[in-house]
Amino acid sequence: MLASWWGWLMLGVSDLAVSILNHLRFSTTMPKKRPPREVWIEIRRVVWERDGRQCVRCKTSLTLKECHIDHKISGKFGTNKLSNLRTLCRRCHVLRMDMRHRGMIAKALEDGIIPANWRDLVWED
């Protein structure tokens, strides 16, 4: 492995790839703003492939478009490091016990993703 990202540039890796590597390498806390869209798209793909293209909770196969990338630890103490990210299906993501996910409940109920007794199905790590 190269010691610095300058080595990647010398190998002809695109600026996008360098940006992704730097984001993953130096990200230690939740950023105040989101990474660029192109970077997040690549991070999603990497996490989805690492997790076998399925929800890590219920093992449902997912396409890249339908997967949700979840922070295991979110908020002030969370990071965007790959080790803190996991692939979930929409249902498992909505039902995860996290105060930040409450906004997804009404839409999931409306769409029939979760049943009326969803409180009985909430899970936490």
N, CA, C and O atoms as CSV, one atom per row, in Angstrom:
chain,resi,resn,atom,element,x,y,z
A,1,MET,N,N,0.839,-1.185,0.000
A,1,MET,CA,C,0.000,0.000,0.000
A,1,MET,C,C,0.878,1.240,0.000
A,1,MET,O,O,1.905,1.283,0.677
A,2,LEU,N,N,0.476,2.234,-0.751
A,2,LEU,CA,C,1.266,3.446,-0.854
A,2,LEU,C,C,1.131,4.281,0.400
A,2,LEU,O,O,0.078,4.313,1.037
A,3,ALA,N,N,2.212,4.956,0.744
A,3,ALA,CA,C,2.232,5.709,1.984
A,3,ALA,C,C,1.386,6.975,1.931
A,3,ALA,O,O,0.888,7.424,2.963
A,4,SER,N,N,1.220,7.541,0.778
A,4,SER,CA,C,0.435,8.766,0.685
A,4,SER,C,C,-0.438,8.758,-0.550
A,4,SER,O,O,-0.232,7.961,-1.465
A,5,TRP,N,N,-1.407,9.642,-0.570
A,5,TRP,CA,C,-2.302,9.712,-1.718
A,5,TRP,C,C,-1.590,10.243,-2.940
A,5,TRP,O,O,-2.077,10.071,-4.057
A,6,TRP,N,N,-0.434,10.891,-2.754
A,6,TRP,CA,C,0.339,11.358,-3.917
A,6,TRP,C,C,0.754,10.179,-4.779
A,6,TRP,O,O,0.828,10.296,-6.002
A,7,GLY,N,N,1.024,9.054,-4.151
A,7,GLY,CA,C,1.380,7.855,-4.902
A,7,GLY,C,C,0.249,7.407,-5.808
A,7,GLY,O,O,0.482,6.933,-6.920
A,8,TRP,N,N,-0.994,7.561,-5.320
A,8,TRP,CA,C,-2.152,7.204,-6.147
A,8,TRP,C,C,-2.239,8.102,-7.377
A,8,TRP,O,O,-2.566,7.648,-8.473
A,9,LEU,N,N,-1.939,9.391,-7.172
A,9,LEU,CA,C,-1.970,10.307,-8.318
A,9,LEU,C,C,-0.949,9.897,-9.372
A,9,LEU,O,O,-1.220,9.961,-10.571
A,10,MET,N,N,0.221,9.478,-8.915
A,10,MET,CA,C,1.268,9.057,-9.848
A,10,MET,C,C,0.850,7.815,-10.632
A,10,MET,O,O,1.303,7.604,-11.757
A,11,LEU,N,N,-0.010,6.998,-10.037
A,11,LEU,CA,C,-0.486,5.801,-10.721
A,11,LEU,C,C,-1.632,6.104,-11.681
A,11,LEU,O,O,-2.122,5.205,-12.366
A,12,GLY,N,N,-2.064,7.366,-11.736
A,12,GLY,CA,C,-3.113,7.736,-12.659
A,12,GLY,C,C,-4.517,7.520,-12.137
A,12,GLY,O,O,-5.463,7.474,-12.924
A,13,VAL,N,N,-4.680,7.387,-10.826
A,13,VAL,CA,C,-6.007,7.228,-10.256
A,13,VAL,C,C,-6.723,8.575,-10.351
A,13,VAL,O,O,-6.109,9.619,-10.133
A,14,SER,N,N,-7.983,8.559,-10.667
A,14,SER,CA,C,-8.735,9.795,-10.875
A,14,SER,C,C,-8.819,10.630,-9.601
A,14,SER,O,O,-8.630,10.132,-8.491
A,15,ASP,N,N,-9.108,11.910,-9.795
A,15,ASP,CA,C,-9.288,12.806,-8.658
A,15,ASP,C,C,-10.417,12.330,-7.748
A,15,ASP,O,O,-10.342,12.485,-6.530
A,16,LEU,N,N,-11.450,11.758,-8.331
A,16,LEU,CA,C,-12.568,11.233,-7.546
A,16,LEU,C,C,-12.093,10.123,-6.618
A,16,LEU,O,O,-12.444,10.109,-5.438
A,17,ALA,N,N,-11.307,9.206,-7.134
A,17,ALA,CA,C,-10.808,8.104,-6.314
A,17,ALA,C,C,-9.932,8.629,-5.181
A,17,ALA,O,O,-10.014,8.134,-4.056
A,18,VAL,N,N,-9.107,9.613,-5.462
A,18,VAL,CA,C,-8.252,10.204,-4.431
A,18,VAL,C,C,-9.114,10.871,-3.371
A,18,VAL,O,O,-8.833,10.756,-2.178
A,19,SER,N,N,-10.163,11.568,-3.798
A,19,SER,CA,C,-11.069,12.209,-2.856
A,19,SER,C,C,-11.735,11.175,-1.957
A,19,SER,O,O,-11.869,11.394,-0.753
A,20,ILE,N,N,-12.150,10.062,-2.529
A,20,ILE,CA,C,-12.785,8.984,-1.758
A,20,ILE,C,C,-11.798,8.403,-0.753
A,20,ILE,O,O,-12.130,8.224,0.419
A,21,LEU,N,N,-10.595,8.113,-1.211
A,21,LEU,CA,C,-9.585,7.545,-0.314
A,21,LEU,C,C,-9.273,8.490,0.834
A,21,LEU,O,O,-9.168,8.060,1.982
A,22,ASN,N,N,-9.124,9.770,0.535
A,22,ASN,CA,C,-8.841,10.734,1.587
A,22,ASN,C,C,-10.003,10.856,2.557
A,22,ASN,O,O,-9.797,10.965,3.766
A,23,HIS,N,N,-11.218,10.838,2.038
A,23,HIS,CA,C,-12.386,10.927,2.912
A,23,HIS,C,C,-12.425,9.733,3.864
A,23,HIS,O,O,-12.647,9.905,5.062
A,24,LEU,N,N,-12.215,8.543,3.348
A,24,LEU,CA,C,-12.266,7.341,4.180
A,24,LEU,C,C,-11.087,7.263,5.129
A,24,LEU,O,O,-11.216,6.779,6.253
A,25,ARG,N,N,-9.946,7.736,4.679
A,25,ARG,CA,C,-8.727,7.637,5.482
A,25,ARG,C,C,-8.708,8.623,6.639
A,25,ARG,O,O,-8.279,8.276,7.739
A,26,PHE,N,N,-9.173,9.857,6.405
A,26,PHE,CA,C,-9.037,10.904,7.403
A,26,PHE,C,C,-10.315,11.214,8.166
A,26,PHE,O,O,-10.311,12.069,9.052
A,27,SER,N,N,-11.400,10.540,7.841
A,27,SER,CA,C,-12.666,10.790,8.510
A,27,SER,C,C,-12.664,10.107,9.873
A,27,SER,O,O,-12.664,8.878,9.952
A,28,THR,N,N,-12.662,10.891,10.940
A,28,THR,CA,C,-12.655,10.318,12.283
A,28,THR,C,C,-13.930,10.628,13.055
A,28,THR,O,O,-14.268,9.915,14.000
A,29,THR,N,N,-14.635,11.670,12.670
A,29,THR,CA,C,-15.904,11.993,13.299
A,29,THR,C,C,-16.903,12.336,12.212
A,29,THR,O,O,-16.535,12.563,11.059
A,30,MET,N,N,-18.175,12.371,12.595
A,30,MET,CA,C,-19.195,12.724,11.616
A,30,MET,C,C,-18.873,14.106,11.072
A,30,MET,O,O,-18.681,15.048,11.842
A,31,PRO,N,N,-18.815,14.234,9.769
A,31,PRO,CA,C,-18.486,15.536,9.197
A,31,PRO,C,C,-19.644,16.520,9.394
A,31,PRO,O,O,-20.804,16.127,9.518
A,32,LYS,N,N,-19.294,17.807,9.419
A,32,LYS,CA,C,-20.316,18.833,9.563
A,32,LYS,C,C,-21.159,18.939,8.301
A,32,LYS,O,O,-22.304,19.387,8.345
A,33,LYS,N,N,-20.584,18.522,7.171
A,33,LYS,CA,C,-21.357,18.479,5.936
A,33,LYS,C,C,-21.103,17.144,5.259
A,33,LYS,O,O,-20.105,16.476,5.530
A,34,ARG,N,N,-22.004,16.768,4.385
A,34,ARG,CA,C,-21.899,15.485,3.708
A,34,ARG,C,C,-20.753,15.480,2.707
A,34,ARG,O,O,-20.353,16.526,2.196
A,35,PRO,N,N,-20.228,14.281,2.432
A,35,PRO,CA,C,-19.194,14.203,1.396
A,35,PRO,C,C,-19.824,14.525,0.038
A,35,PRO,O,O,-21.044,14.433,-0.106
A,36,PRO,N,N,-19.024,14.896,-0.949
A,36,PRO,CA,C,-19.576,15.152,-2.281
A,36,PRO,C,C,-20.369,13.946,-2.771
A,36,PRO,O,O,-20.054,12.807,-2.426
A,37,ARG,N,N,-21.394,14.198,-3.570
A,37,ARG,CA,C,-22.282,13.143,-4.072
A,37,ARG,C,C,-21.511,12.000,-4.719
A,37,ARG,O,O,-21.806,10.830,-4.476
A,38,GLU,N,N,-20.519,12.341,-5.547
A,38,GLU,CA,C,-19.739,11.316,-6.247
A,38,GLU,C,C,-18.990,10.424,-5.259
A,38,GLU,O,O,-18.859,9.220,-5.477
A,39,VAL,N,N,-18.508,11.014,-4.189
A,39,VAL,CA,C,-17.791,10.256,-3.154
A,39,VAL,C,C,-18.767,9.331,-2.431
A,39,VAL,O,O,-18.473,8.153,-2.227
A,40,TRP,N,N,-19.943,9.869,-2.041
A,40,TRP,CA,C,-20.916,9.047,-1.320
A,40,TRP,C,C,-21.416,7.896,-2.187
A,40,TRP,O,O,-21.627,6.798,-1.672
A,41,ILE,N,N,-21.609,8.109,-3.476
A,41,ILE,CA,C,-22.045,7.037,-4.379
A,41,ILE,C,C,-21.032,5.893,-4.362
A,41,ILE,O,O,-21.416,4.724,-4.334
A,42,GLU,N,N,-19.760,6.221,-4.378
A,42,GLU,CA,C,-18.725,5.183,-4.361
A,42,GLU,C,C,-18.645,4.499,-2.998
A,42,GLU,O,O,-18.457,3.284,-2.929
A,43,ILE,N,N,-18.784,5.261,-1.917
A,43,ILE,CA,C,-18.774,4.665,-0.573
A,43,ILE,C,C,-19.935,3.681,-0.445
A,43,ILE,O,O,-19.757,2.583,0.082
A,44,ARG,N,N,-21.121,4.062,-0.922
A,44,ARG,CA,C,-22.291,3.171,-0.891
A,44,ARG,C,C,-22.002,1.865,-1.607
A,44,ARG,O,O,-22.319,0.787,-1.103
A,45,ARG,N,N,-21.393,1.966,-2.794
A,45,ARG,CA,C,-21.104,0.773,-3.592
A,45,ARG,C,C,-20.130,-0.141,-2.856
A,45,ARG,O,O,-20.320,-1.357,-2.819
A,46,VAL,N,N,-19.101,0.439,-2.279
A,46,VAL,CA,C,-18.087,-0.348,-1.567
A,46,VAL,C,C,-18.714,-1.074,-0.376
A,46,VAL,O,O,-18.456,-2.261,-0.179
A,47,VAL,N,N,-19.530,-0.383,0.419
A,47,VAL,CA,C,-20.169,-0.990,1.600
A,47,VAL,C,C,-21.147,-2.086,1.167
A,47,VAL,O,O,-21.167,-3.169,1.751
A,48,TRP,N,N,-21.953,-1.801,0.147
A,48,TRP,CA,C,-22.933,-2.771,-0.372
A,48,TRP,C,C,-22.243,-4.042,-0.854
A,48,TRP,O,O,-22.690,-5.147,-0.547
A,49,GLU,N,N,-21.165,-3.891,-1.601
A,49,GLU,CA,C,-20.434,-5.078,-2.079
A,49,GLU,C,C,-19.773,-5.825,-0.924
A,49,GLU,O,O,-19.798,-7.055,-0.881
A,50,ARG,N,N,-19.188,-5.092,0.003
A,50,ARG,CA,C,-18.559,-5.734,1.171
A,50,ARG,C,C,-19.571,-6.568,1.953
A,50,ARG,O,O,-19.238,-7.641,2.455
A,51,ASP,N,N,-20.802,-6.078,2.057
A,51,ASP,CA,C,-21.849,-6.758,2.825
A,51,ASP,C,C,-22.598,-7.810,2.011
A,51,ASP,O,O,-23.662,-8.271,2.424
A,52,GLY,N,N,-22.054,-8.185,0.872
A,52,GLY,CA,C,-22.635,-9.264,0.081
A,52,GLY,C,C,-23.907,-8.882,-0.659
A,52,GLY,O,O,-24.708,-9.747,-1.014
A,53,ARG,N,N,-24.091,-7.583,-0.892
A,53,ARG,CA,C,-25.251,-7.079,-1.627
A,53,ARG,C,C,-26.571,-7.482,-0.966
A,53,ARG,O,O,-27.566,-7.761,-1.635
A,54,GLN,N,N,-26.545,-7.504,0.371
A,54,GLN,CA,C,-27.742,-7.877,1.124
A,54,GLN,C,C,-27.793,-7.117,2.442
A,54,GLN,O,O,-26.795,-6.561,2.903
A,55,CYS,N,N,-28.973,-7.108,3.029
A,55,CYS,CA,C,-29.162,-6.500,4.345
A,55,CYS,C,C,-28.408,-7.353,5.367
A,55,CYS,O,O,-28.571,-8.573,5.399
A,56,VAL,N,N,-27.598,-6.726,6.184
A,56,VAL,CA,C,-26.821,-7.485,7.167
A,56,VAL,C,C,-27.698,-7.973,8.320
A,56,VAL,O,O,-27.272,-8.832,9.092
A,57,ARG,N,N,-28.894,-7.450,8.446
A,57,ARG,CA,C,-29.800,-7.859,9.532
A,57,ARG,C,C,-30.688,-9.033,9.118
A,57,ARG,O,O,-30.702,-10.064,9.790
A,58,CYS,N,N,-31.440,-8.882,8.000
A,58,CYS,CA,C,-32.406,-9.925,7.612
A,58,CYS,C,C,-31.948,-10.756,6.414
A,58,CYS,O,O,-32.630,-11.700,6.016
A,59,LYS,N,N,-30.807,-10.411,5.844
A,59,LYS,CA,C,-30.185,-11.151,4.727
A,59,LYS,C,C,-30.969,-11.064,3.409
A,59,LYS,O,O,-30.756,-11.887,2.519
A,60,THR,N,N,-31.864,-10.090,3.271
A,60,THR,CA,C,-32.590,-9.885,2.022
A,60,THR,C,C,-31.634,-9.342,0.963
A,60,THR,O,O,-30.885,-8.403,1.233
A,61,SER,N,N,-31.651,-9.915,-0.227
A,61,SER,CA,C,-30.834,-9.407,-1.336
A,61,SER,C,C,-31.340,-8.036,-1.747
A,61,SER,O,O,-32.546,-7.796,-1.801
A,62,LEU,N,N,-30.406,-7.140,-2.036
A,62,LEU,CA,C,-30.755,-5.764,-2.380
A,62,LEU,C,C,-29.993,-5.301,-3.605
A,62,LEU,O,O,-28.857,-5.717,-3.836
A,63,THR,N,N,-30.616,-4.447,-4.382
A,63,THR,CA,C,-29.882,-3.769,-5.448
A,63,THR,C,C,-29.187,-2.564,-4.811
A,63,THR,O,O,-29.552,-2.131,-3.718
A,64,LEU,N,N,-28.209,-2.044,-5.491
A,64,LEU,CA,C,-27.510,-0.866,-4.979
A,64,LEU,C,C,-28.482,0.300,-4.814
A,64,LEU,O,O,-28.371,1.076,-3.865
A,65,LYS,N,N,-29.417,0.417,-5.722
A,65,LYS,CA,C,-30.381,1.527,-5.667
A,65,LYS,C,C,-31.301,1.434,-4.448
A,65,LYS,O,O,-31.661,2.465,-3.879
A,66,GLU,N,N,-31.685,0.235,-4.038
A,66,GLU,CA,C,-32.643,0.101,-2.935
A,66,GLU,C,C,-31.997,-0.066,-1.557
A,66,GLU,O,O,-32.700,-0.023,-0.548
A,67,CYS,N,N,-30.691,-0.253,-1.492
A,67,CYS,CA,C,-30.056,-0.446,-0.182
A,67,CYS,C,C,-29.957,0.865,0.595
A,67,CYS,O,O,-29.876,1.947,0.013
A,68,HIS,N,N,-29.966,0.743,1.906
A,68,HIS,CA,C,-29.752,1.879,2.806
A,68,HIS,C,C,-28.417,1.662,3.494
A,68,HIS,O,O,-28.160,0.585,4.032
A,69,ILE,N,N,-27.574,2.667,3.480
A,69,ILE,CA,C,-26.295,2.586,4.186
A,69,ILE,C,C,-26.490,3.263,5.539
A,69,ILE,O,O,-26.809,4.449,5.616
A,70,ASP,N,N,-26.295,2.497,6.588
A,70,ASP,CA,C,-26.575,2.931,7.951
A,70,ASP,C,C,-25.284,3.113,8.727
A,70,ASP,O,O,-24.341,2.336,8.578
A,71,HIS,N,N,-25.251,4.153,9.560
A,71,HIS,CA,C,-24.131,4.348,10.487
A,71,HIS,C,C,-24.425,3.522,11.739
A,71,HIS,O,O,-25.457,3.721,12.381
A,72,LYS,N,N,-23.537,2.605,12.090
A,72,LYS,CA,C,-23.723,1.809,13.314
A,72,LYS,C,C,-23.770,2.740,14.525
A,72,LYS,O,O,-24.639,2.618,15.387
A,73,ILE,N,N,-22.840,3.649,14.569
A,73,ILE,CA,C,-22.826,4.698,15.594
A,73,ILE,C,C,-23.052,5.992,14.847
A,73,ILE,O,O,-22.252,6.371,13.991
A,74,SER,N,N,-24.146,6.675,15.170
A,74,SER,CA,C,-24.453,7.911,14.460
A,74,SER,C,C,-24.342,9.102,15.399
A,74,SER,O,O,-24.066,8.947,16.588
A,75,GLY,N,N,-24.555,10.267,14.863
A,75,GLY,CA,C,-24.521,11.473,15.678
A,75,GLY,C,C,-23.114,11.934,15.982
A,75,GLY,O,O,-22.190,11.717,15.198
A,76,LYS,N,N,-22.961,12.568,17.123
A,76,LYS,CA,C,-21.709,13.205,17.502
A,76,LYS,C,C,-20.523,12.230,17.564
A,76,LYS,O,O,-19.390,12.613,17.268
A,77,PHE,N,N,-20.779,10.993,17.941
A,77,PHE,CA,C,-19.697,10.030,18.104
A,77,PHE,C,C,-19.506,9.114,16.904
A,77,PHE,O,O,-18.611,8.270,16.916
A,78,GLY,N,N,-20.321,9.260,15.876
A,78,GLY,CA,C,-20.219,8.422,14.688
A,78,GLY,C,C,-19.177,8.918,13.707
A,78,GLY,O,O,-18.712,10.055,13.787
A,79,THR,N,N,-18.818,8.043,12.780
A,79,THR,CA,C,-17.857,8.394,11.728
A,79,THR,C,C,-18.359,7.864,10.394
A,79,THR,O,O,-19.317,7.094,10.330
A,80,ASN,N,N,-17.700,8.288,9.351
A,80,ASN,CA,C,-17.983,7.766,8.017
A,80,ASN,C,C,-16.963,6.706,7.605
A,80,ASN,O,O,-16.847,6.386,6.422
A,81,LYS,N,N,-16.233,6.168,8.561
A,81,LYS,CA,C,-15.293,5.090,8.243
A,81,LYS,C,C,-16.080,3.857,7.806
A,81,LYS,O,O,-17.195,3.626,8.274
A,82,LEU,N,N,-15.500,3.077,6.917
A,82,LEU,CA,C,-16.174,1.883,6.411
A,82,LEU,C,C,-16.576,0.941,7.537
A,82,LEU,O,O,-17.611,0.282,7.448
A,83,SER,N,N,-15.779,0.869,8.585
A,83,SER,CA,C,-16.081,-0.032,9.698
A,83,SER,C,C,-17.329,0.401,10.475
A,83,SER,O,O,-17.884,-0.390,11.239
A,84,ASN,N,N,-17.774,1.642,10.289
A,84,ASN,CA,C,-18.970,2.135,10.966
A,84,ASN,C,C,-20.200,2.126,10.056
A,84,ASN,O,O,-21.278,2.551,10.472
A,85,LEU,N,N,-20.051,1.656,8.839
A,85,LEU,CA,C,-21.156,1.646,7.886
A,85,LEU,C,C,-21.595,0.225,7.594
A,85,LEU,O,O,-20.779,-0.697,7.582
A,86,ARG,N,N,-22.893,0.049,7.359
A,86,ARG,CA,C,-23.432,-1.266,7.026
A,86,ARG,C,C,-24.630,-1.106,6.094
A,86,ARG,O,O,-25.257,-0.048,6.034
A,87,THR,N,N,-24.927,-2.180,5.374
A,87,THR,CA,C,-26.042,-2.198,4.447
A,87,THR,C,C,-27.279,-2.745,5.146
A,87,THR,O,O,-27.236,-3.810,5.761
A,88,LEU,N,N,-28.375,-2.012,5.046
A,88,LEU,CA,C,-29.657,-2.452,5.576
A,88,LEU,C,C,-30.721,-2.303,4.489
A,88,LEU,O,O,-30.595,-1.466,3.595
A,89,CYS,N,N,-31.763,-3.118,4.575
A,89,CYS,CA,C,-32.932,-2.905,3.723
A,89,CYS,C,C,-33.730,-1.763,4.350
A,89,CYS,O,O,-33.481,-1.376,5.491
A,90,ARG,N,N,-34.669,-1.240,3.612
A,90,ARG,CA,C,-35.464,-0.117,4.126
A,90,ARG,C,C,-36.191,-0.499,5.412
A,90,ARG,O,O,-36.215,0.282,6.362
A,91,ARG,N,N,-36.775,-1.673,5.452
A,91,ARG,CA,C,-37.541,-2.109,6.630
A,91,ARG,C,C,-36.656,-2.164,7.883
A,91,ARG,O,O,-37.020,-1.627,8.929
A,92,CYS,N,N,-35.513,-2.808,7.770
A,92,CYS,CA,C,-34.614,-2.909,8.924
A,92,CYS,C,C,-34.076,-1.545,9.333
A,92,CYS,O,O,-33.899,-1.279,10.522
A,93,HIS,N,N,-33.816,-0.682,8.359
A,93,HIS,CA,C,-33.318,0.659,8.657
A,93,HIS,C,C,-34.367,1.464,9.430
A,93,HIS,O,O,-34.039,2.136,10.408
A,94,VAL,N,N,-35.621,1.395,8.993
A,94,VAL,CA,C,-36.701,2.114,9.655
A,94,VAL,C,C,-36.909,1.583,11.074
A,94,VAL,O,O,-37.178,2.357,11.993
A,95,LEU,N,N,-36.786,0.279,11.253
A,95,LEU,CA,C,-37.068,-0.337,12.551
A,95,LEU,C,C,-35.898,-0.307,13.522
A,95,LEU,O,O,-36.039,-0.728,14.670
A,96,ARG,N,N,-34.768,0.175,13.088
A,96,ARG,CA,C,-33.617,0.282,13.996
A,96,ARG,C,C,-33.905,1.340,15.051
A,96,ARG,O,O,-34.389,2.428,14.736
A,97,MET,N,N,-33.603,1.014,16.314
A,97,MET,CA,C,-33.847,1.955,17.396
A,97,MET,C,C,-32.802,3.071,17.333
A,97,MET,O,O,-31.658,2.903,17.755
A,98,ASP,N,N,-33.222,4.187,16.804
A,98,ASP,CA,C,-32.358,5.360,16.706
A,98,ASP,C,C,-33.282,6.559,16.572
A,98,ASP,O,O,-34.084,6.622,15.640
A,99,MET,N,N,-33.179,7.485,17.467
A,99,MET,CA,C,-34.059,8.657,17.452
A,99,MET,C,C,-34.010,9.386,16.109
A,99,MET,O,O,-34.993,10.010,15.707
A,100,ARG,N,N,-32.891,9.314,15.427
A,100,ARG,CA,C,-32.737,10.006,14.147
A,100,ARG,C,C,-33.561,9.352,13.028
A,100,ARG,O,O,-33.738,9.958,11.971
A,101,HIS,N,N,-34.060,8.147,13.238
A,101,HIS,CA,C,-34.814,7.425,12.216
A,101,HIS,C,C,-36.325,7.641,12.322
A,101,HIS,O,O,-37.069,7.154,11.470
A,102,ARG,N,N,-36.787,8.346,13.326
A,102,ARG,CA,C,-38.231,8.491,13.545
A,102,ARG,C,C,-38.932,9.152,12.361
A,102,ARG,O,O,-40.111,8.886,12.129
A,103,GLY,N,N,-38.252,9.989,11.622
A,103,GLY,CA,C,-38.872,10.650,10.476
A,103,GLY,C,C,-39.253,9.690,9.363
A,103,GLY,O,O,-40.071,10.039,8.512
A,104,MET,N,N,-38.687,8.496,9.345
A,104,MET,CA,C,-38.964,7.522,8.290
A,104,MET,C,C,-40.193,6.666,8.586
A,104,MET,O,O,-40.706,6.008,7.681
A,105,ILE,N,N,-40.671,6.658,9.813
A,105,ILE,CA,C,-41.752,5.768,10.232
A,105,ILE,C,C,-43.055,6.035,9.461
A,105,ILE,O,O,-43.653,5.110,8.911
A,106,ALA,N,N,-43.487,7.293,9.426
A,106,ALA,CA,C,-44.770,7.615,8.788
A,106,ALA,C,C,-44.777,7.199,7.316
A,106,ALA,O,O,-45.762,6.631,6.843
A,107,LYS,N,N,-43.718,7.467,6.606
A,107,LYS,CA,C,-43.655,7.111,5.187
A,107,LYS,C,C,-43.635,5.598,5.014
A,107,LYS,O,O,-44.280,5.071,4.107
A,108,ALA,N,N,-42.905,4.894,5.872
A,108,ALA,CA,C,-42.842,3.432,5.787
A,108,ALA,C,C,-44.212,2.814,6.086
A,108,ALA,O,O,-44.593,1.829,5.454
A,109,LEU,N,N,-44.948,3.377,7.033
A,109,LEU,CA,C,-46.310,2.909,7.319
A,109,LEU,C,C,-47.216,3.142,6.111
A,109,LEU,O,O,-47.981,2.266,5.709
A,110,GLU,N,N,-47.111,4.334,5.549
A,110,GLU,CA,C,-47.921,4.691,4.376
A,110,GLU,C,C,-47.627,3.772,3.193
A,110,GLU,O,O,-48.538,3.388,2.458
A,111,ASP,N,N,-46.360,3.422,3.011
A,111,ASP,CA,C,-45.949,2.574,1.891
A,111,ASP,C,C,-46.137,1.082,2.160
A,111,ASP,O,O,-45.898,0.262,1.273
A,112,GLY,N,N,-46.561,0.722,3.370
A,112,GLY,CA,C,-46.777,-0.682,3.702
A,112,GLY,C,C,-45.492,-1.455,3.974
A,112,GLY,O,O,-45.487,-2.685,3.925
A,113,ILE,N,N,-44.410,-0.749,4.257
A,113,ILE,CA,C,-43.116,-1.386,4.532
A,113,ILE,C,C,-43.114,-2.004,5.926
A,113,ILE,O,O,-42.517,-3.059,6.139
A,114,ILE,N,N,-43.777,-1.352,6.870
A,114,ILE,CA,C,-43.852,-1.859,8.235
A,114,ILE,C,C,-45.321,-1.932,8.656
A,114,ILE,O,O,-46.146,-1.162,8.163
A,115,PRO,N,N,-45.652,-2.861,9.573
A,115,PRO,CA,C,-47.044,-3.000,10.023
A,115,PRO,C,C,-47.377,-1.983,11.116
A,115,PRO,O,O,-46.498,-1.299,11.640
A,116,ALA,N,N,-48.656,-1.901,11.443
A,116,ALA,CA,C,-49.128,-0.966,12.473
A,116,ALA,C,C,-48.488,-1.246,13.837
A,116,ALA,O,O,-48.322,-0.326,14.638
A,117,ASN,N,N,-48.133,-2.490,14.104
A,117,ASN,CA,C,-47.509,-2.835,15.393
A,117,ASN,C,C,-45.978,-2.729,15.318
A,117,ASN,O,O,-45.274,-3.512,15.957
A,118,TRP,N,N,-45.470,-1.786,14.558
A,118,TRP,CA,C,-44.031,-1.654,14.309
A,118,TRP,C,C,-43.228,-1.510,15.594
A,118,TRP,O,O,-42.062,-1.903,15.627
A,119,ARG,N,N,-43.803,-0.969,16.633
A,119,ARG,CA,C,-43.067,-0.789,17.901
A,119,ARG,C,C,-42.591,-2.130,18.482
A,119,ARG,O,O,-41.573,-2.188,19.173
A,120,ASP,N,N,-43.332,-3.197,18.196
A,120,ASP,CA,C,-42.939,-4.522,18.678
A,120,ASP,C,C,-41.745,-5.085,17.913
A,120,ASP,O,O,-41.123,-6.053,18.351
A,121,LEU,N,N,-41.427,-4.480,16.777
A,121,LEU,CA,C,-40.378,-5.013,15.897
A,121,LEU,C,C,-39.090,-4.210,15.946
A,121,LEU,O,O,-38.117,-4.578,15.288
A,122,VAL,N,N,-39.057,-3.129,16.704
A,122,VAL,CA,C,-37.868,-2.273,16.784
A,122,VAL,C,C,-36.702,-3.067,17.365
A,122,VAL,O,O,-36.872,-3.847,18.302
A,123,TRP,N,N,-35.526,-2.859,16.799
A,123,TRP,CA,C,-34.330,-3.582,17.237
A,123,TRP,C,C,-33.188,-2.616,17.502
A,123,TRP,O,O,-33.186,-1.486,17.014
A,124,GLU,N,N,-32.227,-3.072,18.275
A,124,GLU,CA,C,-31.005,-2.302,18.501
A,124,GLU,C,C,-29.828,-3.259,18.594
A,124,GLU,O,O,-29.993,-4.452,18.847
A,125,ASP,N,N,-28.649,-2.717,18.385
A,125,ASP,CA,C,-27.440,-3.541,18.442
A,125,ASP,C,C,-27.133,-4.002,19.837
A,125,ASP,O,O,-26.145,-4.706,20.051
